[in-house]
Amino acid sequence: MQKSARTLLAALAIATASGGALAQKFITDKAEVEKLLTGATFIGVYLRTESAYTLKFGTDGTLTDTTGAKARWWVDEQARYCREWLDGKLKGNTGCMNVELEDGQVALYSEGKKVVEGIVTGN
């Protein structure tokens, strides 16, 4: 095997083992993310603290989390779920996350790291 082929295979193995971008299947269609989240409730686990986590996505662009904190949400042109917290401990925090949907499970990724996983109901 040529050196460049070995290098590529090694990089793929590392990316797959570490959950790198090559192993992820982000939704790339803005309308698909909007359809998935609009009016839905996300029930899952916040992986940094391994705690239960719920997000309620209003049809009017409002968002509420487990603690009752409120935000506004939207989907950007890269099909990422975005939110800006309006109150609570994260007030003023704005960010966008990639969305992955596989076998009914939803995962949200921030800067390539999976931060939340669970299911979406009620949409």
Residue, then its C-alpha position, 0 to 999 in steps of 0.5 A: m500500500q502506498k504511503s498516502a493511502r496508509t495515511l488516509l486510512a489512518a486518518l479515517a480510523i482516528a476520525t471514526a474512533s474519536g467521533g470526528a466529522l467523517a463519522q457524523k451524518f449531519i442533516t444538511d437540508k435547512a427545511e428538514v431541520e425546521k420540520l424536525l424541530t418545529g413544534a417538537t420536544f427534544i428529550g435527551v441527555y446533556l452529555r457534559t453533565e450526564s443529566a436529563y435535558t429537555l428542549k421545547f421548540g415553539t412553532d413561533g421560534t420560542l425555545t424553553d429548556t429543562t429549567g424554564a429558561k427561554a430562548r429564540w431558535w432558528v435554522d441557519e443556511q448551513a442547516r444548523y439549529c441556532r439559539e439565543w438565550l433570553d434569560g436564565k444562566l445562559k442569557g445572551n449566549t448565542g450558538c449554532m449546532n449541527v443536527e444528526l438524525e439516525d434510527g430515530q435518535v437525534a444528536l446535537y453537535s457543537e464545534g464537532k463534539k456531540v453535546v446532547e443526544g435523545i429523541v424528538t417527539g410531538n412534531 
